[in-house]
Amino acid sequence: MTKRVSRRAAIGFGAAAVTLAATPSGAVAAPADGTTAGIERVPPREVIRRTYRQQKARAGGVWRSHVAMLDASGALRTVIADDADRVTHGYSVQKLAVAVAVMDKIDRGELRLDQRLDLSADIILGGSGIYFLQTVWGDEVTVANFLTAMLLVSDNTAVRMCGRVVPALEINEILAAKGFTHTRVEPVANPNRFFLGVTTPRETHDLLWRLANKTLLSARSSDFLLGILRWINGYHDGIRRDMSSAERSRVATKYGADYDSSGAARHEAGVIFDATGAPTLTYAFFADSLGDLDNYGGTHPAVRAHAVLGRTMFDAVGPTTNRTPRARHSVPQFRPVNGG
C-alpha cells in the first residue's frame, strides 16, 4: 500500500531537497539575519542520505538501492544500503550484464567486435531503441554496432542480437563465473532469446565498480563499454538531467523502465568519475510499485527523484579525488560537427 504524504509534508520535503542539493559541501544556509551561530555542517554522505530519504518519500513506491563513495583515505564506503540484497527485476539495467557477457567472450577470443550479423525483419523488437524505426531491414551490423545501440539508446532488438552470439545459458554461466549469485537473464524456449531477468542493487554496484576499475573485463573491453555509457548522447532524463555537458561526461549511466501488476518500475544505475577519470561513486536505484504507469519521460516522480539525487551526488563528489585508483577512464570532449 502506498504511504500517503500530506501536502504540508510534501512541501517540506521539496524545500529540504532544494537546500541539500544546493549545499553539497554540507553547509546549511545561514539565517536571514546574517548570524552563523549554531549552523550545522552536514558531511556529504549524510547530504546524500537525507536527499535519498526525502526523494524516496516524495516519489512513493518501493525502493531498493545501493550507493557507495570513496572516503578521504581512498576506501570505498557504503553510503546507502536500502534493501540492497533484494532480488528484483532489473529491466533494461540488465543490459549492462548482457554486455559484460558479450565482452567476456570477446576477451577470450571467441568473438570479435567487428564480427558482422545480418539484421533481418524477423528479429526486430519494438519498444526502446532505433532499429525498429528503420522500417526496412536487411543490413549487416557489427557486434560493436548493436552493443552501442543497446547501451546508448537501450535498443531491445540489440538484446536479441546479443543472444545470437552468447546464448542465454552461456550468459548466466559467465555471470556466475564472475561471482554474481543473483544477476541472471531468464531463458525461454529459444536458446538465443531471453527475458532480461533479475539482479540486486549490491550486485549491480559490484558490476559497475569492477567495470570502472577494469577488473571485470580487459582494459580494452572496459574502455569500450564505459565510453558508451559516459557519452553525452545517452539518457539524460534522470541522474544526468541537471548537469552541463562536461559534467554529464563524467557519469556512466544505464536506465531501465517497465511495469508489472504492482505498478511502474523506474531504475537507474551508474558510476560518477572524478575530474581525473577515476571512479569515485556508484549508485543503483531500483524503484517499483510506482504510479504514472505510462509516463516514461522526465516528469515521472521517480525520474524527478533521480535527477535531484544525481545533482546531489555529483556535487558531493565534486571536490573528491581518487588518490589511488586502480584505473582511469576518459572520454573526449564533445565537439559539434557541422557536416562536411
KOLVEX-658269 format. One record per atom (N, C-alpha, C, CB): y, z, x negated. Coordinates in steps of 0.1 Angstrom, whole numbers, padded with zeros to 4 digits, always signed. Glycine has a CB too. Example, Ala and Ser with C-alpha at 12.3 -4.5 7.8 and 13.67 -1.06 7.14 Angstrom:
<gufis>
-0057+0078-0132/-0045+0078-0123/-0033+0078-0132/-0045+0090-0113/-0022+0071-0128/-0011+0071-0137/+0000+0079-0129/-0006+0057-0141/
</gufis>
This chain:
<gufis>
-0012+0000-0008/+0000+0000+0000/+0012+0000-0009/+0000+0012+0010/+0022-0009-0006/+0034-0010-0014/+0043+0002-0012/+0041-0023-0012/+0048+0009-0022/+0057+0020-0021/+0070+0015-0017/+0057+0028-0034/+0076+0021-0006/+0089+0017-0002/+0100+0024-0010/+0091+0021+0013/+0110+0017-0014/+0121+0022-0022/+0134+0021-0013/+0123+0014-0035/+0141+0033-0012/+0153+0033-0004/+0164+0024-0010/+0157+0047-0002/+0173+0020-0001/+0184+0012-0007/+0192+0020-0017/+0194+0008+0005/+0194+0033-0015/+0201+0041-0025/+0194+0041-0038/+0203+0055-0019/+0180+0043-0037/+0172+0044-0049/+0173+0030-0057/+0158+0048-0046/+0172+0019-0049/+0172+0006-0055/+0185+0003-0062/+0169-0005-0044/+0196+0008-0056/+0209+0006-0063/+0209+0014-0075/+0220+0010-0053/+0204+0026-0075/+0203+0034-0087/+0195+0028-0098/+0197+0048-0084/+0183+0022-0094/+0175+0016-0104/+0183+0004-0111/+0162+0010-0097/+0189-0004-0102/+0197-0016-0108/+0208-0012-0117/+0202-0024-0096/+0215-0001-0114/+0226+0003-0122/+0221+0008-0135/+0234+0014-0115/+0210+0016-0135/+0204+0021-0147/+0199+0010-0156/+0193+0031-0144/+0193+0000-0150/+0187-0011-0157/+0198-0018-0165/+0179-0020-0148/+0209-0021-0158/+0220-0028-0164/+0225-0020-0176/+0232-0030-0154/+0227-0006-0175/+0232+0002-0185/+0222+0002-0197/+0233+0016-0181/+0209+0003-0194/+0199+0003-0205/+0199-0010-0212/+0186+0007-0200/+0199-0021-0205/+0198-0034-0211/+0210-0037-0220/+0196-0045-0200/+0221-0031-0216/+0234-0034-0223/+0235-0024-0235/+0245-0032-0214/+0227-0014-0237/+0228-0005-0248/+0215-0004-0255/+0232+0009-0243/+0211-0015-0262/+0198-0015-0269/+0196-0004-0280/+0195-0028-0274/+0207+0000-0286/+0206+0010-0296/+0203+0024-0291/+0218+0010-0305/+0204+0025-0278/+0201+0038-0271/+0214+0046-0268/+0193+0046-0280/+0226+0040-0271/+0238+0047-0268/+0241+0046-0253/+0250+0042-0277/+0242+0057-0247/+0246+0057-0233/+0261+0056-0232/+0241+0070-0225/+0266+0049-0222/+0280+0046-0221/+0288+0059-0220/+0283+0038-0208/+0300+0059-0226/+0308+0071-0227/+0315+0074-0213/+0319+0070-0238/+0319+0086-0210/+0326+0089-0198/+0339+0082-0198/+0328+0104-0196/+0345+0080-0185/+0357+0072-0184/+0369+0079-0190/+0360+0070-0169/+0368+0093-0192/+0379+0100-0198/+0380+0099-0213/+0379+0114-0194/+0370+0092-0219/+0370+0089-0233/+0364+0100-0241/+0384+0088-0238/+0359+0111-0235/+0352+0121-0243/+0338+0117-0247/+0351+0134-0234/+0333+0123-0257/+0320+0119-0262/+0310+0131-0263/+0321+0113-0276/+0315+0142-0259/+0306+0154-0259/+0294+0152-0250/+0314+0167-0256/+0282+0155-0255/+0270+0155-0246/+0264+0142-0244/+0274+0162-0233/+0269+0131-0250/+0264+0118-0248/+0250+0117-0254/+0273+0107-0255/+0241+0112-0247/+0227+0111-0251/+0224+0099-0259/+0217+0112-0239/+0217+0100-0270/+0213+0088-0278/+0198+0086-0275/+0216+0090-0293/+0195+0075-0269/+0181+0072-0265/+0175+0063-0275/+0181+0066-0250/+0164+0066-0281/+0157+0057-0290/+0153+0044-0283/+0144+0064-0296/+0153+0033-0291/+0150+0020-0284/+0137+0020-0277/+0149+0009-0295/+0127+0027-0282/+0114+0027-0275/+0115+0034-0261/+0103+0034-0283/+0123+0044-0261/+0125+0051-0248/+0133+0042-0238/+0132+0064-0250/+0143+0034-0244/+0150+0025-0235/+0141+0015-0229/+0161+0017-0244/+0131+0010-0237/+0121+0000-0231/+0113+0007-0220/+0112-0005-0243/+0108+0019-0223/+0100+0026-0213/+0108+0029-0200/+0095+0040-0219/+0120+0033-0201/+0128+0036-0189/+0130+0023-0181/+0141+0042-0193/+0134+0012-0189/+0136+0000-0182/+0124-0005-0175/+0141-0011-0192/+0112-0004-0182/+0100-0008-0176/+0097+0000-0163/+0088-0006-0185/+0099+0013-0163/+0096+0021-0151/+0105+0016-0139/+0098+0036-0154/+0118+0014-0143/+0128+0010-0132/+0125-0004-0127/+0142+0011-0138/+0122-0013-0135/+0119-0027-0131/+0106-0028-0123/+0119-0036-0143/+0096-0020-0128/+0083-0020-0120/+0085-0015-0106/+0073-0011-0128/+0093-0004-0105/+0096+0002-0092/+0103-0008-0083/+0104+0015-0093/+0113-0015-0089/+0121-0025-0081/+0112-0037-0076/+0133-0030-0089/+0104-0042-0085/+0096-0054-0082/+0084-0051-0072/+0090-0060-0094/+0079-0038-0073/+0068-0035-0065/+0055-0040-0070/+0070-0040-0050/+0044-0040-0062/+0031-0045-0067/+0024-0035-0076/+0033-0058-0074/+0014-0040-0082/+0005-0032-0091/+0007-0038-0105/-0010-0031-0087/+0011-0030-0115/+0014-0035-0128/+0004-0029-0138/+0028-0031-0133/-0001-0037-0147/-0009-0032-0158/-0003-0039-0171/-0024-0037-0157/+0001-0030-0180/+0010-0035-0191/+0007-0029-0204/+0024-0033-0188/+0010-0036-0215/+0010-0030-0228/+0021-0036-0237/-0004-0033-0235/+0029-0027-0243/+0039-0031-0252/+0038-0023-0265/+0054-0029-0246/+0039-0030-0277/+0038-0023-0289/+0049-0029-0298/+0024-0026-0296/+0054-0020-0307/+0066-0023-0315/+0065-0016-0329/+0079-0019-0308/+0070-0023-0339/+0070-0017-0352/+0079-0005-0353/+0074-0027-0363/+0075+0005-0360/+0084+0017-0362/+0091+0015-0376/+0076+0030-0362/+0099+0025-0380/+0107+0023-0392/+0098+0022-0404/+0116+0035-0393/+0086+0027-0404/+0077+0026-0416/+0070+0012-0416/+0067+0037-0416/+0071+0004-0406/+0064-0008-0405/+0051-0008-0398/+0062-0013-0419/+0047+0004-0392/+0035+0005-0385/+0037+0001-0370/+0030+0020-0386/+0027-0005-0365/+0028-0009-0351/+0024+0003-0342/+0018-0021-0348/+0033+0006-0333/+0031+0018-0324/+0032+0013-0309/+0042+0028-0327/+0023+0019-0301/+0023+0016-0287/+0036+0022-0280/+0011+0022-0280/+0043+0014-0273/+0054+0018-0265/+0051+0020-0251/+0066+0007-0266/+0043+0011-0245/+0039+0012-0231/+0024+0010-0230/+0047+0003-0222/+0016+0018-0224/+0002+0016-0221/+0000+0020-0207/-0007+0024-0231/+0002+0011-0197/+0001+0014-0183/-0011+0007-0178/+0014+0009-0176/-0022+0015-0176/-0035+0010-0172/-0039-0002-0180/-0034+0006-0157/-0037-0001-0193/-0038-0012-0203/-0052-0017-0205/-0032-0009-0216/-0062-0010-0201/-0076-0014-0203/-0082-0019-0190/-0084-0003-0208/-0074-0021-0180/-0079-0026-0167/-0082-0041-0168/-0069-0023-0156/-0094-0045-0164/-0098-0059-0164/-0091-0065-0152/-0114-0061-0164/-0084-0076-0155/-0076-0083-0145/-0076-0098-0147/-0062-0078-0145/-0074-0105-0136/-0074-0120-0137/-0061-0123-0145/-0073-0126-0123/-0063-0131-0156/-0052-0135-0164/-0044-0147-0160/-0057-0137-0178/-0051-0155-0151/-0045-0167-0146/-0040-0175-0158/-0033-0165-0136/-0029-0181-0158/-0025-0191-0169/-0023-0184-0183/-0014-0199-0165/-0021-0171-0183/-0020-0164-0196/-0033-0166-0204/-0017-0149-0194/-0044-0168-0196/-0057-0170-0202/-0058-0183-0210/-0068-0171-0192/-0049-0192-0208/-0048-0204-0216/-0046-0202-0231/-0037-0214-0211/-0040-0190-0234/-0040-0186-0248/-0054-0184-0254/-0032-0173-0249/-0062-0177-0247/-0076-0175-0252/-0083-0188-0253/-0083-0166-0243/-0082-0197-0243/-0088-0210-0244/-0083-0218-0256/-0085-0218-0231/-0070-0218-0259/-0065-0225-0270/-0070-0219-0283/-0050-0224-0270/-0072-0206-0284/-0078-0199-0296/-0092-0204-0298/-0077-0184-0294/-0100-0205-0288/-0113-0210-0289/-0114-0224-0294/-0121-0209-0276/-0105-0233-0289/-0105-0247-0294/-0101-0247-0309/-0095-0255-0286/-0091-0239-0313/-0086-0239-0327/-0097-0233-0336/-0073-0232-0328/-0104-0224-0331/-0115-0218-0339/-0125-0229-0342/-0122-0206-0331/-0128-0237-0333/-0138-0248-0335/-0132-0258-0345/-0142-0255-0322/-0119-0260-0345/-0112-0269-0355/-0113-0262-0369/-0098-0271-0351/-0111-0249-0369/-0111-0242-0382/-0125-0243-0388/-0108-0227-0380/-0136-0244-0380/-0149-0245-0385/-0153-0260-0388/-0159-0239-0375/-0144-0269-0386/-0147-0283-0390/-0155-0290-0380/-0153-0284-0403/-0156-0285-0368/-0164-0292-0357/-0156-0300-0348/-0172-0281-0350/-0143-0300-0350/-0134-0307-0341/-0121-0309-0349/-0131-0298-0328/-0113-0319-0345/-0101-0323-0352/-0089-0323-0342/-0102-0336-0360/-0077-0320-0346/-0066-0321-0337/-0063-0335-0334/-0054-0315-0344/-0066-0345-0343/-0063-0359-0340/-0075-0366-0333/-0060-0366-0352/-0085-0358-0329/-0096-0364-0321/-0091-0369-0307/-0108-0355-0320/-0095-0381-0303/-0090-0386-0290/-0100-0385-0279/-0085-0401-0292/-0095-0383-0267/-0103-0383-0255/-0096-0391-0244/-0105-0368-0250/-0104-0397-0236/-0097-0405-0225/-0093-0396-0214/-0107-0416-0220/-0081-0399-0208/-0076-0392-0197/-0078-0400-0184/-0060-0389-0199/-0089-0397-0178/-0093-0405-0166/-0089-0398-0153/-0108-0407-0166/-0088-0406-0143/-0083-0401-0130/-0092-0390-0124/-0083-0413-0120/-0105-0390-0127/-0113-0380-0121/-0112-0366-0127/-0128-0385-0122/-0104-0365-0138/-0103-0352-0145/-0089-0346-0141/-0104-0353-0160/-0081-0353-0134/-0067-0349-0132/-0067-0337-0122/-0058-0360-0127/-0060-0327-0125/-0059-0315-0117/-0044-0312-0114/-0066-0302-0123/-0041-0309-0102/-0027-0306-0098/-0022-0293-0102/-0025-0308-0083/-0011-0288-0095/-0005-0275-0099/+0005-0277-0110/-0016-0265-0103/+0004-0268-0120/+0014-0268-0130/+0010-0279-0141/+0015-0255-0137/+0020-0284-0147/+0017-0294-0158/+0024-0307-0156/+0003-0297-0158/+0020-0317-0164/+0027-0330-0164/+0017-0342-0162/+0033-0332-0177/+0004-0341-0165/-0004-0352-0164/-0006-0358-0150/-0018-0349-0170/-0006-0349-0140/-0008-0354-0127/+0004-0361-0122/-0012-0342-0117/+0015-0360-0128/+0027-0366-0124/+0027-0381-0128/+0040-0360-0130/+0019-0385-0137/+0018-0399-0142/+0015-0409-0131/+0008-0400-0153/+0007-0405-0122/+0002-0413-0110/-0007-0424-0114/+0014-0419-0103/-0008-0428-0127/-0018-0438-0132/-0023-0432-0145/-0011-0452-0134/-0036-0434-0147/-0042-0428-0159/-0051-0439-0166/-0050-0416-0155/-0056-0435-0177/-0065-0444-0185/-0061-0443-0200/-0064-0458-0180/-0051-0435-0203/-0046-0434-0217/-0056-0425-0225/-0032-0429-0218/-0055-0426-0238/-0062-0417-0247/-0052-0407-0252/-0069-0424-0258/-0056-0394-0253/-0048-0384-0258/-0055-0376-0269/-0042-0374-0247/-0048-0370-0278/-0054-0362-0289/-0056-0348-0284/-0046-0363-0302/-0065-0341-0291/-0066-0326-0288/-0053-0319-0290/-0077-0320-0298/-0045-0323-0300/-0032-0317-0302/-0023-0320-0290/-0025-0323-0315/-0024-0332-0284/-0016-0335-0272/-0019-0326-0261/-0018-0350-0268/-0032-0324-0257/-0034-0316-0245/-0033-0301-0247/-0048-0319-0240/-0035-0297-0260/-0032-0283-0263/-0017-0280-0261/-0037-0279-0277/-0009-0289-0266/+0006-0288-0265/+0010-0287-0250/+0013-0299-0272/+0004-0296-0242/+0007-0296-0227/+0003-0283-0221/+0001-0308-0221/-0009-0278-0225/-0014-0266-0219/-0006-0254-0221/-0029-0264-0224/+0000-0253-0233/+0007-0241-0237/+0022-0242-0234/+0005-0238-0251/+0028-0254-0235/+0042-0256-0233/+0046-0256-0219/+0047-0268-0240/+0038-0264-0210/+0041-0265-0196/+0029-0261-0187/+0045-0279-0193/+0020-0254-0193/+0009-0248-0186/+0001-0258-0178/+0014-0237-0177/-0002-0270-0184/-0009-0280-0177/-0023-0277-0174/-0008-0293-0186/-0027-0278-0161/-0040-0275-0156/-0051-0285-0160/-0040-0273-0142/-0047-0298-0160/-0056-0308-0165/-0060-0306-0179/-0050-0322-0163/-0051-0301-0187/-0054-0298-0201/-0065-0288-0203/-0042-0293-0208/-0067-0279-0193/-0078-0269-0194/-0091-0276-0193/-0076-0259-0182/-0092-0286-0184/-0104-0294-0182/-0107-0302-0195/-0103-0303-0170/-0096-0307-0201/-0098-0314-0214/-0103-0305-0225/-0084-0320-0219/-0099-0292-0225/-0104-0283-0234/-0119-0280-0232/-0097-0269-0233/-0123-0280-0219/-0137-0278-0216/-0146-0289-0220/-0138-0276-0201/-0140-0301-0222/-0148-0312-0227/-0152-0311-0242/-0141-0325-0225/-0144-0303-0249/-0147-0302-0264/-0152-0288-0267/-0134-0304-0272/-0149-0278-0259/-0155-0265-0260/-0160-0260-0247/-0145-0255-0267/-0172-0261-0243/-0177-0257-0230/-0175-0242-0227/-0192-0261-0229/-0176-0239-0215/-0172-0225-0210/-0180-0215-0218/-0175-0224-0196/-0194-0216-0219/-0202-0206-0225/-0198-0205-0240/-0216-0209-0224/-0195-0216-0246/-0191-0215-0261/-0177-0208-0262/-0190-0229-0266/-0168-0211-0253/-0155-0203-0253/-0158-0188-0253/-0146-0207-0241/-0166-0184-0244/-0169-0170-0243/-0176-0164-0255/-0178-0167-0231/-0185-0172-0261/-0192-0168-0274/-0182-0166-0285/-0202-0178-0278/-0172-0176-0286/-0162-0175-0296/-0153-0162-0294/-0153-0187-0296/-0149-0160-0282/-0141-0148-0279/-0149-0135-0282/-0136-0148-0264/-0161-0135-0279/-0170-0123-0282/-0171-0121-0297/-0184-0124-0276/-0173-0132-0304/-0174-0131-0319/-0161-0126-0325/-0178-0144-0325/-0150-0128-0319/-0137-0124-0324/-0134-0109-0320/-0126-0133-0320/-0143-0103-0313/-0141-0089-0310/-0136-0086-0296/-0133-0083-0319/-0134-0096-0287/-0129-0094-0274/-0140-0091-0265/-0121-0106-0269/-0139-0079-0258/-0150-0074-0250/-0149-0080-0236/-0150-0059-0249/-0137-0081-0231/-0134-0084-0217/-0128-0098-0214/-0126-0074-0211/-0122-0104-0224/-0115-0116-0223/-0125-0128-0222/-0104-0119-0234/-0126-0133-0210/-0136-0144-0208/-0131-0154-0198/-0149-0137-0203/-0136-0166-0199/-0134-0176-0188/-0146-0174-0179/-0133-0191-0194/-0145-0180-0167/-0156-0179-0157/-0163-0192-0155/-0150-0174-0143/-0175-0194-0160/-0182-0206-0159/-0185-0210-0145/-0196-0206-0167/-0187-0223-0143/-0191-0229-0130/-0203-0238-0132/-0179-0237-0123/-0207-0245-0122/-0219-0253-0123/-0218-0264-0134/-0222-0260-0110/-0206-0270-0135/-0203-0280-0145/-0200-0272-0158/-0191-0289-0142/-0208-0274-0169/-0206-0266-0181/-0193-0268-0188/-0218-0269-0190/-0187-0280-0185/-0174-0283-0192/-0162-0279-0184/-0174-0298-0194/-0164-0272-0172/-0153-0267-0164/-0155-0252-0162/-0152-0275-0151/-0144-0246-0159/-0144-0231-0157/-0132-0227-0150/-0146-0224-0170/-0132-0215-0144/-0120-0208-0140/-0115-0200-0151/-0123-0199-0127/-0102-0196-0151/-0096-0191-0163/-0100-0176-0166/-0081-0191-0161/-0105-0169-0156/-0112-0157-0159/-0103-0144-0161/-0120-0158-0171/-0108-0135-0169/-0102-0122-0169/-0099-0117-0183/-0111-0111-0163/-0091-0107-0184/-0087-0101-0197/-0082-0087-0194/-0076-0110-0204/-0076-0080-0204/-0069-0068-0202/-0056-0069-0210/-0078-0055-0207/-0046-0061-0206/-0033-0061-0213/-0035-0057-0228/-0024-0051-0207/-0044-0048-0231/-0046-0044-0245/-0053-0055-0253/-0055-0031-0246/-0063-0062-0247/-0069-0073-0255/-0059-0085-0256/-0082-0078-0247/-0051-0087-0246/-0041-0097-0248/-0031-0094-0259/-0033-0099-0235/-0027-0081-0260/-0019-0077-0271/-0026-0079-0284/-0015-0062-0270/-0038-0076-0285/-0046-0078-0297/-0047-0092-0301/-0060-0072-0296/-0049-0101-0292/-0050-0115-0295/-0036-0120-0300/-0053-0123-0282/-0025-0116-0294/-0012-0120-0298/-0009-0115-0312/-0002-0116-0288/-0011-0102-0314/-0008-0096-0327/-0016-0103-0338/-0010-0081-0327/-0028-0105-0336/-0036-0111-0347/-0033-0126-0349/-0051-0110-0343/-0029-0133-0338/-0024-0146-0339/-0011-0147-0347/-0022-0153-0325/-0002-0138-0344/+0011-0138-0351/+0010-0134-0365/+0020-0128-0344/+0000-0126-0369/-0003-0122-0383/-0012-0131-0390/-0008-0107-0383/-0017-0141-0383/-0026-0152-0388/-0039-0146-0394/-0019-0159-0400/-0044-0136-0386/-0057-0131-0389/-0068-0135-0379/-0057-0115-0391/-0063-0141-0368/-0073-0145-0358/-0078-0159-0360/-0065-0145-0344/-0069-0167-0366/-0073-0181-0369/-0067-0184-0383/-0067-0191-0359/-0070-0196-0388/-0064-0200-0401/-0049-0201-0400/-0070-0214-0406/-0042-0200-0411/-0028-0201-0411/-0023-0214-0404/-0022-0200-0425/-0030-0225-0407/-0025-0237-0401/-0027-0237-0386/-0033-0249-0408/-0038-0233-0381/-0040-0232-0367/-0031-0222-0360/-0055-0228-0364/-0029-0211-0366/-0019-0201-0361/-0005-0207-0360/-0019-0189-0370/-0001-0214-0370/+0012-0220-0370/+0014-0231-0359/+0016-0227-0384/+0003-0238-0357/+0003-0248-0347/+0005-0242-0333/-0010-0257-0347/-0002-0232-0329/-0001-0226-0316/+0012-0218-0315/-0013-0216-0314/+0016-0211-0325/+0029-0204-0324/+0041-0213-0323/+0031-0195-0337/+0040-0224-0330/+0051-0234-0329/+0053-0239-0315/+0048-0246-0338/+0042-0241-0307/+0043-0245-0293/+0049-0234-0285/+0030-0249-0288/+0043-0222-0287/+0047-0210-0278/+0062-0206-0280/+0038-0199-0281/+0067-0209-0292/+0081-0205-0295/+0091-0216-0292/+0082-0201-0310/+0087-0228-0289/+0096-0239-0288/+0105-0237-0275/+0089-0252-0288/+0117-0241-0276/+0127-0237-0265/+0125-0246-0253/+0141-0239-0271/+0117-0256-0253/+0114-0264-0241/+0104-0257-0232/+0110-0278-0244/+0099-0246-0236/+0089-0239-0228/+0094-0231-0216/+0081-0230-0236/+0087-0221-0212/+0090-0213-0200/+0102-0204-0202/+0078-0205-0195/+0112-0205-0193/+0124-0197-0195/+0128-0188-0184/+0136-0207-0197/+0121-0188-0173/+0125-0180-0161/+0123-0165-0163/+0117-0184-0149/+0114-0161-0172/+0111-0147-0173/+0117-0140-0186/+0096-0145-0174/+0109-0137-0195/+0113-0129-0207/+0125-0136-0214/+0101-0128-0217/+0125-0149-0215/+0135-0156-0223/+0147-0160-0215/+0129-0168-0230/+0148-0156-0203/+0159-0162-0194/+0173-0159-0199/+0157-0157-0180/+0175-0147-0203/+0189-0142-0206/+0191-0142-0221/+0192-0129-0200/+0187-0153-0228/+0188-0154-0242/+0194-0167-0246/+0174-0153-0249/+0200-0168-0258/+0205-0180-0264/+0193-0188-0268/+0215-0177-0275/+0196-0201-0272/+0185-0209-0277/+0179-0204-0290/+0190-0224-0279/+0188-0198-0298/+0183-0193-0311/+0174-0180-0308/+0195-0189-0320/+0178-0172-0299/+0170-0160-0295/+0157-0164-0289/+0178-0151-0286/+0157-0174-0280/+0145-0179-0274/+0135-0184-0284/+0148-0190-0264/+0140-0190-0295/+0131-0195-0305/+0124-0184-0313/+0138-0204-0315/+0128-0171-0311/+0122-0160-0318/+0111-0153-0309/+0132-0150-0322/+0109-0159-0297/+0099-0154-0288/+0089-0164-0285/+0107-0149-0275/+0076-0160-0287/+0065-0168-0283/+0059-0163-0270/+0053-0169-0295/+0059-0171-0260/+0055-0165-0247/+0046-0174-0239/+0068-0162-0239/+0038-0168-0230/+0030-0176-0220/+0030-0169-0207/+0015-0177-0226/+0033-0177-0197/+0034-0172-0183/+0022-0176-0175/+0047-0177-0176/+0019-0168-0165/+0008-0171-0155/+0012-0166-0141/-0005-0164-0160/+0009-0175-0132/+0012-0171-0118/+0001-0177-0108/+0026-0177-0114/-0002-0169-0098/-0012-0173-0088/-0011-0163-0077/-0027-0174-0094/-0021-0163-0068/-0022-0153-0057/-0036-0152-0053/-0013-0157-0045/-0039-0140-0047/-0052-0138-0040/-0050-0130-0028/-0062-0131-0050/-0060-0125-0022/-0059-0118-0009/-0050-0106-0010/-0073-0114-0005/-0048-0100-0022/-0039-0088-0023/-0024-0092-0024/-0044-0080-0035/-0021-0105-0027/-0008-0109-0028/-0006-0118-0041/+0001-0097-0029/+0007-0119-0044/+0011-0128-0056/+0008-0121-0069/+0025-0132-0054/+0006-0129-0079/+0005-0124-0093/+0015-0131-0102/-0010-0125-0099/+0022-0123-0110/+0032-0129-0119/+0030-0122-0133/+0047-0127-0114/+0025-0129-0142/+0021-0123-0156/+0030-0130-0166/+0006-0125-0159/+0032-0123-0177/+0038-0129-0189/+0034-0121-0201/+0053-0130-0188/+0031-0127-0212/+0027-0121-0225/+0032-0128-0237/+0011-0119-0226/+0035-0121-0247/+0040-0128-0259/+0044-0119-0271/+0052-0136-0255/+0051-0125-0280/+0055-0118-0293/+0069-0121-0295/+0046-0123-0305/+0076-0111-0300/+0090-0112-0305/+0090-0111-0320/+0100-0102-0298/+0097-0121-0326/+0097-0121-0341/+0111-0116-0346/+0094-0135-0346/+0111-0110-0358/+0124-0107-0363/+0131-0119-0369/+0123-0095-0374/+0143-0117-0375/+0151-0128-0379/+0145-0135-0392/+0165-0124-0383/+0135-0128-0398/+0129-0134-0410/+0116-0142-0406/+0126-0124-0420/+0112-0141-0393/+0100-0148-0389/+0088-0139-0389/+0097-0160-0397/+0090-0126-0390/+0078-0117-0390/+0077-0111-0376/+0080-0105-0400/+0065-0109-0371/+0063-0103-0357/+0067-0089-0357/+0048-0105-0353/+0074-0085-0346/+0079-0071-0345/+0075-0064-0332/+0094-0071-0347/+0072-0072-0322/+0069-0065-0309/+0060-0075-0301/+0082-0062-0301/+0050-0069-0294/+0042-0077-0285/+0043-0071-0271/+0027-0076-0289/+0042-0079-0261/+0043-0075-0247/+0032-0082-0239/+0057-0077-0241/+0027-0075-0229/+0017-0081-0220/+0019-0074-0206/+0002-0079-0225/+0025-0082-0197/+0028-0077-0184/+0020-0084-0174/+0043-0078-0181/+0011-0077-0167/+0003-0083-0156/+0006-0076-0143/-0013-0082-0160/+0012-0083-0134/+0016-0077-0121/+0010-0085-0110/+0031-0076-0120/+0003-0078-0101/-0003-0085-0089/+0000-0076-0076/-0018-0087-0090/-0006-0080-0065/-0003-0074-0052/+0012-0074-0049/-0008-0059-0052/+0018-0085-0053/+0033-0087-0051/+0035-0095-0038/+0039-0094-0063/+0047-0094-0033/+0052-0103-0022/+0057-0116-0027/+0062-0095-0014/+0065-0123-0018/+0071-0135-0022/+0061-0145-0027/+0083-0133-0032/+0050-0147-0020/+0038-0154-0024/+0041-0168-0030/+0029-0155-0013/+0049-0176-0023/+0051-0190-0027/+0063-0192-0035/+0052-0198-0014/+0069-0182-0040/+0081-0183-0049/+0077-0182-0063/+0092-0172-0046/+0077-0194-0070/+0073-0195-0084/+0085-0196-0093/+0063-0206-0086/+0097-0193-0088/+0109-0195-0095/+0114-0182-0101/+0120-0201-0087/+0126-0183-0107/+0132-0172-0114/+0137-0161-0105/+0143-0176-0122/+0138-0163-0091/+0142-0153-0082/+0131-0144-0077/+0149-0160-0070/+0119-0147-0081/+0108-0137-0077/+0111-0124-0083/+0094-0143-0082/+0109-0113-0076/+0113-0099-0081/+0106-0096-0094/+0109-0089-0071/+0093-0099-0096/+0086-0096-0108/+0091-0105-0120/+0071-0098-0107/+0095-0117-0117/+0101-0125-0127/+0115-0121-0131/+0101-0140-0123/+0122-0116-0122/+0135-0110-0125/+0133-0097-0134/+0143-0105-0112/+0123-0090-0131/+0119-0078-0139/+0116-0082-0153/+0108-0070-0133/+0108-0093-0155/+0105-0098-0168/+0118-0102-0176/+0096-0110-0167/+0128-0108-0169/+0140-0112-0175/+0148-0100-0181/+0149-0120-0166/+0148-0089-0173/+0155-0077-0177/+0148-0071-0189/+0156-0067-0165/+0134-0070-0188/+0126-0065-0199/+0128-0073-0211/+0112-0064-0194/+0128-0086-0210/+0129-0095-0222/+0142-0092-0229/+0129-0109-0218/+0153-0091-0222/+0166-0088-0229/+0166-0074-0235/+0178-0089-0219/+0160-0065-0228/+0160-0051-0233/+0151-0050-0246/+0154-0042-0223/+0139-0057-0246/+0130-0056-0257/+0136-0064-0269/+0117-0062-0254/+0142-0075-0267/+0148-0083-0278/+0159-0075-0284/+0154-0096-0272/+0168-0069-0276/+0179-0061-0282/+0173-0049-0290/+0188-0056-0271/+0162-0043-0285/+0156-0031-0291/+0151-0035-0305/+0145-0025-0283/+0146-0047-0307/+0140-0050-0320/+0151-0058-0328/+0128-0058-0318/+0162-0061-0322/+0173-0068-0330/+0175-0064-0344/+0185-0068-0322/+0178-0051-0346/+0181-0046-0359/+0168-0043-0368/+0189-0034-0359/+0156-0045-0362/+0144-0042-0369/+0139-0053-0378/+0133-0038-0359/+0135-0050-0390/+0129-0060-0399/+0115-0055-0403/+0138-0062-0411/+0106-0064-0401/+0092-0061-0406/+0092-0062-0421/+0082-0071-0399/+0091-0050-0428/+0093-0050-0442/+0080-0054-0449/+0097-0036-0446/+0069-0053-0443/+0056-0056-0449/+0047-0065-0440/+0048-0043-0453/+0052-0076-0437/+0045-0085-0428/+0033-0091-0435/+0054-0096-0422/+0022-0093-0427/+0010-0100-0432/+0013-0115-0433/-0002-0098-0424/+0022-0119-0424/+0025-0134-0424/+0038-0135-0417/+0014-0142-0417/+0044-0147-0419/+0057-0150-0412/+0055-0164-0406/+0069-0151-0422/+0063-0166-0396/+0063-0179-0389/+0077-0183-0385/+0053-0179-0377/+0080-0196-0387/+0094-0200-0384/+0093-0213-0376/+0103-0202-0396/+0103-0216-0368/+0104-0229-0361/+0117-0235-0365/+0103-0227-0346/+0118-0248-0366/+0130-0255-0370/+0141-0252-0359/+0128-0270-0372/+0154-0252-0364/+0165-0250-0355/+0165-0262-0346/+0178-0248-0362/+0168-0260-0333/+0169-0271-0323/+0181-0279-0326/+0169-0265-0309/+0178-0293-0326/+0189-0302-0328/+0188-0313-0317/+0190-0308-0342/+0198-0315-0309/+0197-0326-0299/+0197-0339-0305/+0208-0325-0288/+0190-0349-0299/+0189-0362-0305/+0193-0372-0293/+0175-0366-0310/+0203-0380-0296/+0208-0389-0285/+0201-0403-0286/+0223-0390-0286/+0188-0403-0286/+0181-0416-0287/+0183-0423-0301/+0187-0425-0276/+0182-0436-0301/+0184-0443-0313/+0171-0446-0321/+0193-0436-0322/
</gufis>
